Amino acid sequence: MNTDITEHIPEDFDDNSKVWIYQSSRLFLMSEAFEMEDMFNNFVSNWKSHGDTVKGFANLFFGQFIILMADESAFGGVSGCSTDSSVRLIKEIEQKFNVDLFNRQNLAFIVKDKIQLLPLSQLNYAVENNFINADTLYFNNTVLTKKELLEKWIVPVKESWLSKKIDLKKSTI
């Protein structure tokens, strides 16, 4: 699985552009992805903060992750109201396509070249049974900026916050 997202991220956005990642409870169908593309384009073209146009970006990655980005270098920053409007978009997508985009208890890994979701409560079991190990690629949806997205979104478990929650010595590396 090719995990290089660089060519899909706008080059003209500042490295400190704010990022929000929403992980879907399932893979989106191709028809849903096309429908969402229109929703994203409409949202980004109308995204405002205190009357100023937000330099925004929205896209679906790996058929399962919605990434929103706002380049705040061109204006005063994204306000609470403009953040609320992005949350409304995500809730609309949730309802329209019957998916969960706010469950932070499901973790995403690349296992056997596929994205696999794992409940946080099953993390230790997965390590003990070699479902995942220190080198398994993990989608770290806690990244906050474009720079972090490019450098720290898809990382080995041992380089993520998960390494503090599990005993990686039990896993086979």
C-alpha positions in Angstrom: 0.0 0.0 0.0 1.4 3.4 -1.0 1.2 5.7 2.0 2.8 8.7 0.4 0.2 11.4 0.6 2.5 14.3 -0.3 1.2 14.8 -3.9 -2.4 15.0 -2.6 -1.7 17.8 -0.1 -1.7 21.4 -1.3 1.9 22.7 -1.6 0.8 26.3 -1.3 -0.6 25.8 2.3 1.6 26.9 5.2 3.3 24.1 7.2 1.3 25.3 10.2 -2.0 25.0 8.5 -4.6 23.6 10.9 -5.6 19.9 10.2 -8.6 17.9 11.3 -8.8 14.2 10.6 -12.0 12.2 10.7 -11.7 8.4 10.5 -14.7 6.5 9.1 -16.1 3.4 10.7 -16.0 1.8 7.3 -14.5 2.2 3.8 -16.6 4.6 1.7 -18.1 3.3 -1.6 -16.8 4.9 -4.8 -20.2 6.5 -5.4 -20.1 8.0 -1.9 -16.6 9.4 -2.4 -17.8 11.2 -5.6 -20.7 12.6 -3.8 -18.5 13.7 -0.9 -16.1 15.4 -3.4 -19.0 17.8 -4.3 -19.8 18.4 -0.7 -16.1 19.1 0.1 -15.8 21.5 -2.9 -19.0 23.3 -1.9 -17.9 23.6 1.8 -14.4 24.8 1.0 -15.6 27.4 -1.5 -18.0 28.9 1.1 -15.9 28.4 4.3 -15.7 31.7 6.2 -14.2 32.9 9.5 -15.5 36.3 10.7 -16.5 37.2 7.2 -13.0 36.3 5.7 -12.7 33.5 3.3 -10.8 30.5 4.8 -8.1 29.1 2.5 -9.4 25.6 3.0 -8.9 22.0 1.7 -11.0 18.9 2.2 -10.4 15.4 0.7 -10.9 11.7 1.3 -7.8 9.7 1.9 -7.5 5.9 1.5 -11.3 5.8 1.1 -11.7 6.1 4.9 -10.2 9.3 6.3 -11.6 12.8 5.7 -8.9 15.5 6.1 -9.9 19.1 6.5 -7.2 21.8 6.4 -7.2 25.6 6.9 -4.3 27.8 6.1 -4.5 30.5 8.7 -1.4 32.4 7.5 -3.5 34.5 5.1 -6.0 35.7 7.8 -6.6 35.9 11.5 -7.4 32.3 12.1 -10.3 29.9 12.1 -12.9 31.0 14.6 -15.2 28.8 16.7 -18.1 29.4 14.3 -16.0 28.3 11.3 -14.9 25.2 13.1 -18.5 24.5 14.0 -19.4 24.7 10.3 -16.8 22.1 9.5 -18.3 19.8 12.2 -21.7 20.3 10.7 -20.3 19.1 7.4 -18.9 16.0 9.0 -22.1 15.3 10.8 -24.0 15.6 7.6 -21.7 13.1 6.0 -22.2 10.8 8.9 -26.0 10.9 8.6 -26.1 10.7 4.8 -23.8 7.7 4.5 -24.6 6.0 7.8 -21.0 6.0 9.2 -19.3 7.0 12.5 -16.7 9.7 12.1 -16.3 10.8 15.7 -15.4 7.5 17.4 -11.8 8.1 18.7 -11.8 4.6 20.3 -11.2 2.9 17.0 -7.6 2.9 15.9 -6.5 2.3 12.3 -3.5 0.2 11.3 -2.1 -1.1 8.0 -2.1 -4.9 8.3 -1.3 -7.1 5.3 -1.6 -4.0 3.0 -5.1 -3.1 4.2 -6.5 -0.7 6.7 -7.8 -2.5 9.7 -9.7 -0.9 12.5 -9.1 -2.0 16.1 -10.9 -0.9 19.2 -8.6 0.7 21.7 -9.8 -1.8 24.3 -8.4 -4.7 22.1 -4.9 -3.1 21.7 -3.0 -5.2 24.2 -4.7 -8.4 22.9 -3.6 -7.5 19.3 0.0 -7.0 20.4 0.1 -10.2 22.5 -1.3 -12.2 19.5 1.0 -10.5 16.9 -1.8 -8.8 15.0 0.2 -5.7 15.4 3.8 -5.0 16.5 6.2 -2.1 17.0 6.7 -1.7 13.3 3.0 -1.9 12.2 2.0 1.3 10.5 -0.6 3.3 12.5 -2.7 6.3 11.5 -2.0 8.9 14.2 -5.2 11.0 13.8 -4.0 13.4 16.6 -1.8 15.4 14.2 -2.7 19.1 14.2 -0.8 20.7 11.4 0.1 20.2 7.7 3.7 19.5 8.7 2.7 16.9 11.2 0.3 15.4 8.7 3.0 14.9 6.2 5.6 13.6 8.8 3.7 12.0 11.6 0.3 10.8 10.4 1.3 7.3 9.2 4.0 6.1 11.6 5.2 2.8 13.1 3.4 2.1 16.4 6.7 2.5 18.2 6.9 6.1 17.1 3.3 7.0 18.2 1.6 7.8 21.5 0.5 4.1 21.5 4.0 3.0 22.4 3.4 4.4 26.0 0.1 2.4 26.3 1.3 -1.1 25.3 4.2 -3.4 26.1 6.0 -3.6 22.8 8.4 -6.1 24.2 5.7 -8.8 24.0 5.4 -8.3 20.2 7.5 -10.0 17.7 9.5 -7.5 15.7 
